[in-house]
């Protein structure tokens, strides 16, 4: 690995550091997200070097070239982000919406929903606590920071369009939508804040 790094030019070495730090901080890269595109393609060019680097740290890259998404995993419990109850529910709802909207989308298009779709799905699940705008906006900003979504417009408006990145499939794997509904119901019944 060190030999491969030494063969890189100074700008390439800097890019390697930037991409590695981005993955260590945000866990996900989405090829179709504007601020991820260069990092994604750089990682693709030097995937073996990244694999070796993260293996030393006990971490593992998961790559889905077809969807254009990368996830860094293998973190210990203390190194993971702990989501609040509402954040978890919103993430699960967005995963459901991704699955539903994917059917309506052509191969070359991004999967898009609106903030109103999240509210509607949340209300349809008959969750006891209503979702307030402040919590929803904060959650969406968090997921945008982690490269799971990209918003086009003001997140506080119901018509704001949200591009659901394919990284959401790596964040919540599994094709069984029924298991997602069961997870949502279990969280709803438990009433846990985290």
C-alpha positions, 0 to 999 in steps of 0.5 A: 500500500505504501508503495502505491501511495508513493507512486501517486503525485502530490495532488493524488496523495492529497485527494487520497487523504480527502476521500479517506477522510470523507469516508471516515466522516460520512461513511457513504459516497454517491456517484450521482451527488455533485459533491461526491462525483470526483471522490467516487471516481478517484476511489474507483481508480485506486480501489485496491489501495483504499481496500488495503488502507481501510483493512489496516483500520479493521474497516471494509469498503462495500461498493455497488458500481451499478448503483454508483454507491460506496459504504465504509463499514465495520465500525465498532458500536462506539464509532457509529452514529446513534439515531433518535427514534424519529430519525430512524423512522424517517430513514426507514420511510425514505427507504420505503419511498426509494423502493416505491418510487424506483418502480416509477423511475427510468434507469437514467433518472434519480429516485425523487420524492417530496417532503410531503411524501415523507409526512404522508407516509409517516401519517399513514403508519399511524405513529402515535407521535406526530412529526414536527417540521423542525425534527424533520428538517434536522433529520433531512439535513443529517441524512444529506450530510451522510450522502443519503439524500440531496435536496433541491430547494428549502427543506422546510417546504412540503414541495421540496424535492429530495433525491434519494441516493442509492446509498440508502440501499447500503444503509438499510440493506434488504429487499423485504419491504415487509421487514421494514414495516415490521421494524417501523412498527416495533420502533413505534410500539417501543416508544424509545427515543433512541 
